[in-house]
Amino acid sequence: MTTSDTTERGAGPDADGPPVRLTHRQITTVMSGLVLGMFLGALDGTVVSSALRTIADDLHGLTAQAWVTTAYLITATIATPLYGKLSDIHGRRPVYLAAIVLFTLGSLLCGIATSMYELAAFRAVQGLGGGGLMSLAMTIVADITSPRERGRYQGYFMAVFGGSSIVGPLIGGAFAGRGVLLGIDGWRWIFLINVPLAILAITVILRVLHLVPHRPVRHRLDYGGAAALAVGLVPLLTVAEQGRSWGWGAPLSLAMYAIGVLGLAGFVLVERRMGDAALLPPRMFRITSFRLGTTLHFIVGIGMFGAMTTLPLYLQLVKGMSPIGAGLATLPTVAANLTVTLVVGRLIAKTGRFKVYLVTGVGSFAAAMVVYATLGVDSPMWHVSLGMVFMGAGLGAAMQTLTTLAQSEVPRKDMGAATAGVNFFRSNGGTVGAAAFVSILFSFAGTRIGDRFTEALQQPSYRKLAEQPANAEALKAAVGPGGKVNLEDSAFLHTLDPRVAQPFLEGYVSSLRIVFLTGAAVILLAFLIAAWRVPDLTLSDE
């Protein structure tokens, strides 16, 4: 383990004193810079996901496309707690600027990538910057506002994420759909567009973040903890993303589990030895509100990212929507999220109470999972939209109150590490959720689709339709020897007669039902913890 003593300009106000008292106008001025930086990271995720298939086709790397997402996820997750600690030591502005510069450099490199593996490597550079964009912005808000006011301003961040979820797929689809733009492949602009946006963000931040004061502090850098965390997380995040293709019980997967567990055990030992200088100081976990906040962030993150991964598959495969259409179909989620986030933020600022909104929000999210579990092949869009409204409203109430809960009793000197910890646990929960939900889906889908197809073939009318030349050709590519269904490519569904496709869709929806019921059980656990374990605190206005 290696450490170094560093004396620099510190994170913000007096470590144990009150927050910096800024006027509402000054706070909104600072927020303008933070929102621009956050918009970069929020937009990037949705833009890339909507165009990944086009990028993979152009770079001839369809089988490697998962690494483009995995590489970013790994570096962003590992970097998040590092940014929190570095900003506590060196101050928020220089560290936040460094995050944007790294993200921009990665974007520029992604725009000139010539292979999927190059793109994955450059996405890793992007992730090193992206890991600080969210957590540092929320930390700065905590520096300049009282606990009671935080929800009000953090609502603006949720608005940014909601807007990016709509704008991102539209921009990604528009660029990916253009063959060449100004002599450059259309999809490359998905990354290159970040450069002028980042320059604007840097300009604004240089002008406004001087309002966040800082003071000299003396601390050690936890290099050993960072190294142990990397050893623990890299194999676990990799197997979470690749386990379905490798096989969860394959020797390579088992080796990844073993290395990851050893790395995390080493991380815990290092953090205990480092004490206050640790990336995630162990004493913070003795604070009930922080411990509950991070635990609930992890659990809710499982459900949130799991639903965000699988619901678009229902819209695109079962309802036949394009990626852009599926993005627009999520408008009810975004509208409910924005509305509830802003309203709850103001109510918390007014009353100082937040538990009721947390419990209601998690309960609403659980209800959304139940609604999704009742979807069928022919369900009307209002049925889907009802679940989206419950999910958007639930997450709007829950996510900001969970952050408020985790920050509420943490010493101000640890605010950077605490806020980074919140994002760290939510991100890891999201990784687990996305991997687990997709794994559950495809574990059941092949068998259930095969069963539905076999049953349908017993009917003479269906068999006659299936034997028509156009349908027979499509089925030949979709169904292998022994009735095994090919789940790697769903394009055949668009060429089949809808009546012939019905068993495939029914089997798929049946598998999704298991996924969403699993999600409901996970969120129910979060609801029980929120209702019976979270203290009913009244936030300070100081």
C-alpha positions in Angstrom: 0.0 0.0 0.0 1.4 3.4 -0.9 0.2 6.7 0.4 1.4 10.3 0.1 0.8 13.4 2.2 -0.8 16.3 0.2 -1.4 19.8 1.3 -3.6 21.7 -1.1 -6.7 23.8 -1.4 -9.5 21.8 0.2 -12.9 20.8 -0.7 -15.0 23.6 0.5 -16.3 25.2 3.7 -15.0 24.5 7.1 -15.0 20.7 7.5 -17.4 20.7 10.4 -19.0 24.1 9.9 -22.2 25.2 8.2 -22.5 25.3 4.5 -21.5 28.3 2.5 -24.4 30.7 2.5 -25.1 31.7 -1.1 -28.1 33.5 -2.5 -30.6 31.7 -4.7 -29.2 33.6 -7.7 -25.6 32.6 -6.8 -26.7 29.0 -6.4 -28.5 28.9 -9.8 -25.4 30.5 -11.4 -23.2 27.6 -10.0 -25.9 25.2 -11.1 -25.7 26.4 -14.7 -22.1 25.1 -14.9 -22.9 21.8 -13.1 -25.9 21.1 -15.3 -23.8 21.5 -18.5 -21.2 19.1 -17.2 -23.8 16.6 -16.1 -25.6 16.9 -19.5 -22.5 15.6 -21.2 -22.5 12.4 -19.2 -26.2 11.9 -19.2 -26.5 12.4 -23.0 -23.6 10.2 -23.8 -25.2 7.1 -22.4 -28.5 7.3 -24.2 -26.9 8.5 -27.5 -24.4 5.6 -27.7 -26.9 2.9 -26.8 -29.3 3.9 -29.5 -26.6 3.8 -32.2 -24.5 0.9 -31.0 -25.8 -1.6 -33.6 -25.0 0.9 -36.5 -21.5 1.5 -35.0 -20.8 -2.3 -34.7 -21.9 -2.9 -38.3 -19.6 -0.1 -39.6 -16.6 -1.3 -37.6 -17.3 -5.0 -38.4 -17.4 -5.9 -34.7 -20.9 -7.0 -33.8 -19.6 -9.7 -31.4 -17.5 -7.1 -29.6 -20.2 -4.4 -29.1 -20.8 -5.3 -25.4 -17.2 -4.2 -24.6 -18.0 -0.7 -25.7 -20.5 -0.4 -22.9 -18.5 -2.6 -20.4 -15.3 -0.6 -20.8 -17.0 2.7 -19.9 -18.9 1.2 -17.0 -15.8 -0.3 -15.4 -13.7 2.8 -15.5 -16.5 5.1 -14.5 -17.4 2.9 -11.5 -13.9 2.7 -10.3 -13.2 6.4 -10.8 -16.3 7.6 -8.9 -15.0 7.2 -5.3 -11.6 8.5 -6.4 -13.1 11.7 -7.6 -15.0 12.1 -4.3 -11.8 11.8 -2.2 -9.7 13.9 -4.6 -12.2 16.7 -4.5 -12.2 16.6 -0.7 -8.4 17.2 -0.8 -7.9 19.5 -3.8 -11.2 21.3 -4.1 -14.2 20.8 -6.3 -13.4 23.0 -9.3 -10.0 21.7 -10.5 -11.2 18.1 -10.0 -14.5 18.7 -11.8 -12.6 20.4 -14.7 -10.2 17.4 -14.9 -13.2 15.1 -15.2 -14.7 17.1 -18.1 -11.3 17.3 -19.9 -10.8 13.5 -19.6 -14.3 12.9 -20.8 -13.8 15.2 -23.8 -10.4 13.6 -24.7 -12.1 10.2 -24.6 -14.9 11.5 -26.8 -12.5 12.9 -29.4 -10.6 9.6 -29.5 -13.9 7.6 -29.9 -14.7 9.8 -32.9 -11.6 8.6 -34.7 -11.7 4.9 -33.7 -11.1 2.4 -36.5 -12.2 -0.8 -34.7 -14.5 -1.9 -32.0 -11.6 -2.7 -29.7 -10.1 0.7 -30.2 -13.5 2.2 -29.5 -13.8 0.2 -26.3 -10.4 1.4 -25.2 -11.3 5.0 -25.9 -14.6 4.5 -24.1 -12.6 3.5 -21.1 -10.9 6.9 -21.2 -14.4 8.5 -21.4 -15.4 6.6 -18.4 -12.5 7.9 -16.4 -14.0 11.4 -16.9 -17.6 10.4 -16.8 -17.2 8.9 -13.3 -16.9 12.3 -11.8 -19.6 14.3 -13.7 -22.5 13.1 -11.6 -21.0 12.7 -8.1 -19.0 15.9 -8.1 -22.0 18.0 -9.2 -24.1 16.6 -6.4 -21.3 17.1 -3.9 -21.0 20.8 -4.9 -24.7 21.3 -4.4 -24.3 19.7 -0.9 -21.5 22.2 -0.2 -23.5 25.3 -0.9 -27.0 24.3 0.4 -28.5 23.2 3.6 -29.7 19.6 3.9 -33.3 20.9 3.6 -32.6 22.8 0.4 -30.7 20.0 -1.4 -33.7 18.2 -2.8 -34.9 21.4 -4.5 -31.7 21.9 -6.5 -31.0 18.2 -7.1 -34.3 18.2 -8.9 -32.7 20.1 -11.6 -30.2 17.3 -12.2 -33.1 14.8 -12.5 -34.6 17.1 -15.1 -31.3 16.9 -17.0 -31.4 13.1 -17.0 -35.0 13.1 -18.0 -34.4 15.4 -20.9 -31.4 13.4 -22.0 -33.4 10.2 -22.1 -35.6 11.8 -24.8 -33.0 13.9 -26.7 -30.3 11.2 -26.6 -32.0 8.5 -28.7 -33.2 11.1 -31.2 -29.7 12.6 -31.6 -28.2 9.1 -31.8 -30.7 7.9 -34.3 -30.3 11.0 -36.4 -26.5 10.8 -36.6 -26.5 7.0 -37.0 -29.0 7.3 -39.8 -26.8 9.6 -41.8 -24.2 7.9 -43.9 -21.8 10.8 -44.0 -22.0 14.3 -42.5 -19.4 16.9 -43.5 -17.2 14.2 -44.8 -17.3 12.2 -41.5 -19.3 9.0 -40.8 -22.6 10.0 -39.2 -22.2 7.9 -36.1 -18.8 9.5 -35.3 -20.6 12.8 -34.6 -22.2 11.1 -31.6 -18.9 11.4 -29.9 -17.5 14.5 -31.7 -20.5 16.6 -30.7 -19.3 16.3 -27.1 -16.3 18.5 -27.9 -18.0 21.8 -28.4 -20.4 21.1 -25.6 -17.5 20.4 -23.3 -15.7 23.6 -24.3 -18.9 25.5 -23.4 -19.2 23.6 -20.1 -15.5 24.3 -19.2 -16.0 28.0 -20.0 -19.0 28.3 -17.8 -17.5 26.4 -14.9 -14.3 28.5 -14.9 -16.5 31.5 -14.5 -18.9 30.3 -11.9 -17.3 27.7 -9.7 -15.1 30.3 -8.0 -18.3 30.9 -5.8 -17.6 27.6 -4.1 -14.8 28.4 -1.6 -12.2 26.0 -0.4 -9.6 25.8 2.4 -6.2 24.1 2.8 -6.5 20.5 4.3 -3.9 17.8 4.9 -4.7 14.3 3.8 -3.2 11.1 2.4 -4.1 9.7 -1.0 -5.3 6.1 -0.8 -3.5 4.5 -3.7 -3.6 1.1 -2.1 -7.4 1.3 -1.8 -7.8 2.4 -5.4 -5.7 -0.5 -6.6 -7.5 -3.1 -4.5 -10.9 -1.6 -5.7 -9.8 -2.0 -9.3 -8.7 -5.6 -8.7 -12.1 -6.3 -7.1 -14.4 -4.5 -9.5 -12.9 -5.1 -12.9 -13.4 -8.9 -13.0 -16.9 -8.7 -11.3 -18.1 -6.0 -13.7 -16.7 -7.9 -16.6 -18.4 -11.1 -15.8 -21.6 -9.3 -15.1 -21.6 -8.0 -18.6 -20.1 -11.1 -20.3 -21.3 -13.9 -18.1 -24.3 -14.8 -20.3 -22.1 -15.4 -23.3 -19.3 -17.1 -21.3 -21.7 -19.1 -19.1 -22.2 -18.1 -15.5 -20.5 -21.3 -14.3 -17.8 -21.5 -16.9 -14.2 -21.7 -15.6 -13.4 -18.2 -16.8 -16.4 -16.8 -15.0 -15.5 -18.7 -11.8 -12.0 -17.3 -12.0 -13.4 -13.8 -12.3 -15.6 -14.3 -9.2 -12.6 -15.5 -7.2 -10.3 -12.6 -8.2 -13.1 -10.1 -7.6 -13.9 -11.4 -4.1 -10.2 -11.4 -3.2 -9.8 -7.9 -4.5 -12.8 -6.6 -2.5 -11.6 -8.3 0.6 -8.3 -6.6 0.1 -10.1 -3.3 -0.4 -11.9 -3.6 3.0 -8.6 -4.4 4.8 -6.9 -1.4 3.2 -9.7 0.9 4.0 -9.6 -0.1 7.6 -5.9 0.6 7.8 -6.3 4.0 6.1 -9.0 5.3 8.5 -10.0 8.8 7.6 -7.9 8.9 4.5 -9.7 5.9 2.9 -11.6 6.4 -0.3 -14.7 5.3 1.6 -13.9 5.8 5.2 -15.3 2.9 7.2 -16.6 5.2 10.0 -19.2 6.5 7.5 -20.9 3.1 7.5 -21.4 3.5 11.2 -23.8 6.4 10.4 -27.2 4.8 10.1 -28.5 7.2 7.5 -25.5 6.8 5.2 -25.6 3.0 5.6 -29.3 2.8 4.8 -29.0 5.3 2.0 -26.2 3.4 0.2 -28.0 0.1 0.8 -31.2 1.4 -0.7 -29.4 3.0 -3.6 -27.9 -0.4 -4.4 -31.3 -2.2 -4.3 -33.3 0.5 -6.1 -30.4 0.7 -8.7 -30.9 -3.0 -9.4 -34.6 -2.5 -10.2 -34.1 0.8 -12.0 -31.4 -0.3 -14.5 -33.0 -3.7 -14.8 -36.3 -2.1 -15.9 -34.5 0.4 -18.2 -32.7 -2.5 -19.9 -35.7 -4.8 -20.4 -38.7 -2.5 -21.0 -37.2 -1.1 -24.3 -36.9 -4.8 -25.5 -40.7 -5.1 -25.0 -41.4 -2.0 -26.9 -39.1 -2.9 -29.8 -39.5 -6.6 -30.1 -43.1 -7.1 -29.0 -44.6 -3.7 -30.1 -42.3 -3.4 -33.2 -41.1 0.1 -32.4 -37.9 1.6 -33.7 -35.2 2.7 -31.2 -36.4 6.3 -31.7 -40.0 5.4 -31.3 -39.2 3.4 -28.1 -37.4 6.5 -26.8 -40.4 8.7 -27.5 -42.7 6.1 -25.9 -41.0 6.7 -22.6 -42.3 10.3 -22.4 -44.8 9.3 -19.6 -41.8 8.2 -17.5 -39.9 11.4 -18.1 -42.9 13.7 -17.5 -43.9 11.9 -14.3 -40.3 11.9 -13.1 -39.7 15.6 -13.8 -43.0 16.7 -12.2 -42.6 14.6 -9.0 -38.9 15.4 -8.6 -39.5 19.2 -8.7 -42.6 19.0 -6.4 -40.9 16.7 -3.8 -37.8 18.9 -3.8 -39.8 21.9 -2.9 -41.9 20.1 -0.3 -38.7 18.8 1.4 -37.2 22.4 1.4 -40.4 23.6 3.0 -41.0 21.0 5.7 -37.6 19.3 6.1 -39.3 15.9 6.1 -38.5 13.3 3.5 -39.3 9.8 4.7 -42.9 9.9 3.5 -41.8 10.7 0.0 -39.1 8.0 0.0 -41.5 5.3 1.1 -44.2 6.5 -1.3 -41.7 6.6 -4.2 -40.3 3.1 -3.6 -43.9 1.8 -3.3 -44.8 3.5 -6.6 -41.8 1.9 -8.3 -42.8 -1.6 -6.9 -46.3 -1.0 -8.3 -44.8 -0.2 -11.7 -43.0 -3.5 -11.7 -46.3 -5.3 -11.0 -48.0 -3.4 -13.9 -45.2 -4.4 -16.2 -45.6 -8.0 -15.1 -49.2 -7.9 -16.4 -48.3 -6.8 -19.9 -49.3 -9.1 -22.8 -48.6 -9.2 -26.5 -51.7 -7.2 -27.3 -51.7 -4.8 -24.3 -52.7 -1.3 -25.3 -50.1 1.5 -24.9 -52.1 3.1 -22.1 -51.3 -0.1 -20.1 -47.6 0.4 -20.7 -47.8 4.1 -20.0 -49.5 3.4 -16.7 -46.5 1.5 -15.5 -44.2 4.2 -16.9 -46.0 6.9 -14.9 -45.7 4.8 -11.7 -42.0 4.2 -12.4 -41.2 7.8 -13.3 -43.1 9.2 -10.3 -41.6 6.6 -7.9 -38.0 7.2 -9.0 -38.6 10.9 -9.0 -39.6 10.8 -5.3 -37.1 8.0 -4.3 -33.8 8.9 -5.9 -33.4 12.4 -4.6 -34.6 11.5 -1.1 -32.2 8.6 -1.0 -29.3 10.9 -1.7 -30.6 13.3 0.9 -30.8 10.5 3.4 -27.2 9.4 2.7 -25.9 12.9 3.1 -28.0 14.0 6.0 -25.7 13.1 8.9 -22.3 12.8 7.2 -19.6 15.3 8.4 -19.1 18.1 5.8 -15.4 17.1 5.5 -16.5 13.7 4.1 -19.2 15.1 1.8 -17.2 14.3 -1.4 -16.5 10.7 -0.4 -20.1 10.2 0.8 -21.7 11.5 -2.3 -19.3 9.5 -4.5 -20.2 6.4 -2.4 -23.9 7.0 -3.1 -23.2 7.0 -6.8 -20.8 4.1 -6.5 -23.4 1.8 -4.9 -26.2 2.9 -7.3 -23.9 2.2 -10.3 -23.0 -1.2 -9.0 -26.6 -2.0 -8.3 -27.4 -1.0 -11.8 -24.7 -3.3 -13.2 -26.1 -6.2 -11.2 -29.7 -5.4 -12.2 -29.0 -5.0 -15.9 -27.0 -8.2 -16.0 -29.4 -10.2 -13.8 -32.6 -9.1 -15.6 -31.2 -9.8 -19.0 -29.8 -13.2 -17.9 -33.2 -14.2 -16.3 -35.0 -13.1 -19.5 -32.9 -15.2 -21.9 -32.6 -18.1 -19.5 -36.4 -18.6 -19.8 -37.1 -17.1 -23.3 -35.6 -20.0 -25.4 -37.6 -22.7 -23.6 -40.8 -20.7 -23.4 -40.8 -19.6 -27.0 -40.0 -23.2 -28.1 -42.9 -24.5 -26.1 -45.3 -21.9 -27.6 -44.1 -22.6 -31.1 -44.4 -26.4 -30.6 -48.0 -26.0 -29.3 -48.9 -23.7 -32.2 -47.6 -26.3 -34.8 -50.2 -28.7 -33.5 -52.9 -26.6 -35.1 -53.4 -27.2 -38.8 -54.2 -23.6 -39.6 -51.0 -22.4 -38.0 -48.9 -25.1 -39.7 -50.4 -24.1 -43.0 -49.4 -20.5 -42.5 -45.9 -21.5 -41.3 -45.3 -23.5 -44.5 -45.9 -20.6 -46.8 -42.6 -19.8 -48.6 -41.9 -16.4 -47.0 -42.7 -17.6 -43.5 -40.8 -20.9 -43.9 -37.7 -19.1 -45.0 -37.8 -16.8 -42.0 -38.5 -19.7 -39.6 -35.6 -21.6 -41.0 -33.2 -18.9 -39.8 -35.0 -18.6 -36.4 -35.6 -22.2 -35.4 -32.7 -24.7 -35.4 -32.6 -28.5 -35.1 -34.7 -29.9 -32.4 -36.8 -26.7 -32.2 -34.1 -24.7 -30.6 -34.8 -21.0 -31.0 -32.1 -18.5 -32.1 -32.2 -15.6 -29.7 -29.2 -13.7 -31.1 -31.2 -12.0 -33.9 -34.8 -10.9 -33.7 -34.9 -9.4 -37.3 -36.9 -12.4 -38.5 -39.9 -11.3 -36.5 -40.4 -8.3 -38.8 -40.6 -10.6 -41.9 -43.0 -13.1 -40.4 -46.7 -13.0 -40.8 -48.0 -11.5 -37.5 -50.1 -14.6 -36.9 -47.0 -16.8 -37.3 -44.9 -14.5 -35.0 -47.5 -14.7 -32.2 -46.1 -17.8 -30.4 -42.6 -16.2 -30.4 -44.0 -13.0 -28.9 -46.1 -14.8 -26.3 -43.0 -16.8 -25.2 -41.0 -13.6 -24.9 -43.7 -11.8 -22.9 -44.0 -14.8 -20.6 -40.3 -14.6 -19.9 -40.5 -10.8 -19.3 -43.2 -11.5 -16.8 -40.8 -13.5 -14.7 -38.2 -10.7 -15.0 -40.6 -8.0 -13.8 -42.0 -10.1 -10.9 -38.4 -10.6 -9.8 -37.9 -6.9 -10.0 -41.1 -6.3 -7.9 -39.7 -8.6 -5.2 -36.4 -6.7 -5.2 -38.1 -3.4 -4.9 -40.5 -4.7 -2.2 -37.4 -5.4 -0.1 -36.4 -1.8 -0.6 -39.9 -0.7 0.4 -39.8 -2.7 3.7 -36.4 -1.3 4.6 -37.5 2.3 3.8 -40.7 1.9 5.8 -39.4 0.2 8.9 -35.7 1.0 9.1 -35.2 4.6 7.8 -35.6 7.1 10.7 -38.1 9.9 10.2 -35.6 12.8 10.3 -36.3 16.5 10.0 -33.6 18.1 8.0 -31.7 21.1 9.2 -32.0 24.5 7.5 -28.4 25.3 8.5 
